[in-house]
Amino acid sequence: MSRVIGIDIGGTNFRIGLADDEVIRKFRKLPVKQVLHSGNVLEDIAGFIESYAEGEGLDAVSIGFPATLNRERTKILQAPNLSFMENLPVVDYLSRRLNARVYAERDVVMTLCYDLEKYEIPHEGVIIGVYFGTGIGNAIMIDGQHLTGRNGTAGELGHIPVEGSEVVCGCGLTGCIENLAGGKYLAGRYGPDEVAEAFVKHREELGVFVERMAVSVAVEVNILDPEYVILGGGVLNMADFPKEDLHAKILEHVRRPYPAENLRVIFAEDEPHKSVQGAVYYALEHADM
């Protein structure tokens, strides 16, 4: 039996689960500030894991970060929404401290790992996942391998520049599309009290917003001609979100006759534990345990 801890660190919440083989037997969700509070991020994470494990031996710890990582997946490079986590040698530190294998990856890759299992998608050809949350998360798999790129920063779909936008992104650039087609746009437009019902009350006026979402997906589809497109994230799972409209708008912008005529799109559910479970799957895929 392998014992793996899966973790998803977000801008707001910290999620963790302990799994025997693939089965999570305890799951917790708490504010990220309750875990990362001392100014020493690595010490905070290590201490919390030790307390959470309650002395049980661990084979691996697998963590999804809202960040870019180096190609070797050992160090966090940049975390636009959690700037205090940048330039952290997370794998080296935690593996020594916890005496276990440690895997670090972008959180969106962990999410894709979960959806591939849930929807029984073969790991063949090109598969893309686009997740609309606070920003736009993007993961790309090619013949079973997650695309990382030369520097480890492949798949940053949310940072396609949009002409005419003067919004400064958390990455430091101006005009990134995720500022116009992600949850941060909705939150800024409608505020915390009304954003949850944005599509219930303002569906018609958000047609341009949905159009921008569709354009970002279509760009990647036209470049990669994928086997499957998985769409998810908190925005797509908001009340009354027009999934049919998004699908139709994507097809309007995808090249014809192909890949438009046989494009396979899956709308993924937004489940509280999915990135934690995906982190467990990721660890089991990358280790012989």
N, C-alpha and C positions, 0 to 999 in steps of 0.2 A: 504494500500500500504506500502511495506517495502522499505526503502532506504538504499542501501548497497554500500560501496566503496570496490572495489577489487583492489589489488595491487600485482604486480610481481616485485620483486627486483632481478636483475641479476648482474653479474659481470661487465657488460658494460652499460646496459640500465635499466631505471626505468619506469615501465608502470603502469598506473592507470586509472580506469574507475568508473563512478558513475552510479548505476543501480537503476531504479524503478522496484521493483520486480526482474525479471530476465533480463530485457532489459537495456543494457548499452546505455545511451544517450549522454555521452561524454567520449572520450578516449584520453589520451595523452601518448606519448612516448618521453622521454628525457634522456640525459646522466645521469647515476647514480651519477656522481661526481657533477652534478648541484644541486642535492637534498641533498646528504650526503657530506657536505663540511666543517662543523664547528668543527668536532672532537667530537661532542655530537650527536651520531646517533639517539637516541630516540627523542631528541629535534628537530632535523632536520626533522624526519619523521612526528612528531606531527604537527610541524609548517606548513609543506607543505600540509598535509591533511586539516588543518584548512583553509588555503588560497584557496585550490582547491575547498572545499565544499562551499565557499562563503556564509557562514552563514546558510546553509540549515541543518535542523536537520537530524541526522544519526541514524539508528537503529543498524548498525553493520559495522565494518571494518574488512576485511579479507585479510591477507597478506601471500604471498608465498615467502619463503626465500631460497637462495641457501646454505642451512646449515642443520646440524643436530639440533634437538630440544629435550628437555627433554620429558619424557613419557606423562606428563600432557599437553604438547604443550603450555607452558607459557613462556619458556626461551630458547634463542638460546644457543647452546653448542659450536659448532664449525662451522666456515665458511671458508673453505680452500682458496677460492678466494677473500674473503673480511674479512681478519683477524681482522679488527677493529670492527667487529660486534659480536665478541664472548663474551659469558657470559653476555648476555643482558636480563633483565627481561621485555621483550617487552610487554606482555599482561597486566601485572599489571600497568605499567607506562601509556601505551596508553589508557587503559580503563578508568583510573582516569582522564587523561587529556582531553579526547574527550567525556567523558560521554556517551559511547556507548559500546556495546559488541565488543570485539576484538578477532579475531581468527588468530592464527599463525600456519603455517604448512610448510612442505618442498614444494618448488615450483613445484616439479615433481608430487606431489599429486594433486595440483590444475590443472595441465595439464591433468592428468588422469581423473579428474572429468569432464573436458570439453569434452574429447574424448568419455567418456561413454555416455554422452548426445547426442553428434553429431552423433555417429554411432549406437545409440539406442541399447546399449549392456545391457542385463539384469544384475542386481547386484546380481548374484547368483554364488555360487562356487568360484573358484579361478580365478582372473583376474590379469594379470601382464602388466605393462607398462614399456618399456625400451626406453629411449630417449637419443639419441647420439647427444650431443651438445659439449661444451668445454670439458666436461667429459662424464660420463655415468650416467644419472639419472634413478632411478628405484623406482616404486611404486607398491605395492602389496595390492589387496583387496580380502578379504575372506568373503563371504556371506554378502556383503554390508558394511563391516567394514575395514577401512584402517589399515594394519598391522604396529604396532609401535615397538613392542618388549619390553623387560624388561626395557631397558634404554632409549627407544625412538629412537634407531638408526637402526632399521631394514630396509632392502632394500638398503643397500650400495653395490650394485652389482659392481660398478666401482672400488671397493677396494679389489676385489679378487686378491691375489698375483700371479704374473707370474714368474715362475722359470727362472733365468738367466737375468732378467731385473735389471739394476742398477739405474733406474730413480727414483729420490726422489719425491714423490707425495706431493701435497699441504696439505694433511692430516698429513704428517710427516713420513709416512711409505715409504718403498722402494719397487718398483716393482708392484704397483697397475695397473690393466689391463687398466684402463681408460687413462693412459698415453701412451698406445700403440694402443688403439682402440677408441679414442675420438678426438674431433676437435683440441685439443692442440697438438696432434701428427702431424696432417696435417699442422697446422700453423707453427710449428717448422721446419718441413721438407721443406715446399715450400715458407714460408715467406708471409707477408701480401699482397704483390702485385700479387701473383700467386695462393694463396690458394683457392680462389673462383672458379677457373677452374681446380682444382686438378684432378677431375675425367674426365674432358674433355680432358686434355693433358696427364694424367699419369694413365689412368684406368688399364692398364695391370700390371704395377709395384705395384699397390695398391691392388693386389689380396690378399696378406698376411694380409694387414690391414683389408679387408672385412672378411677374415677368422677369425681374432681375434674378430671382432664384433659378428660373428656367434657363436663362442665358448662361449662368455659371455652370450648370450641369451639362448643357448642350456643348459648350466649349470643350469639355473633357471628352464627351462622347465622340465628337467629331475628330478629335486627335487620336483616341485610343481604340475606337470601334470595339467596345467591350462585349464579353459574353453576357454579363449581367450588370445592372445598375441597381444598387441598393440605396434607397433614400430613407433617411430617418432624422432623429433629433427632436428636441423639445418643440421647435416651431411647427413641424409637420404634425405633431400630436396635440396641438392646441385645439380647443373647442371650435368646431365649424371650419377648420382649415380646409381650403378647397383643393383636395388632392387631385381630383379629376381635372381641374383647371390647370394645375401645375403640370400634370402629365401631358395634357394637350399642348400647352405652351412649349414644353421641351421638344415635342415632336415637330412643332412649327419651325424650330431652329436647327433641328438635326438634318444632316444632309440626306437627300433622297436620290435614288430609291433606297440605298443602304447607307447607314445602318437603321434608318427610320422604320423600314417595313418590318423588321423582325427584332426590334429593340425590346429587350426583356427588362422590365422595371419592377422592382419589389419595394413596397412601402413597409418599412420595418416598424414594429411597435417600440415604444419608448418605455422600457422596464427598469425599475430602480436598480436592479442587481446586474444588469447585462454587461457593463464594462468590467465589473469584478469577476463575473463568470468568464468573460472573454480573456481577462488576464490569466486566469487559471488555465484555460485552453492554450494560450500562448506559451506558458511555461512548459506544459506537457508536450507541445509540439517541438520545442527547442531543446529538450533534455531527454536523456535516456534514464528514466526513473522507474 
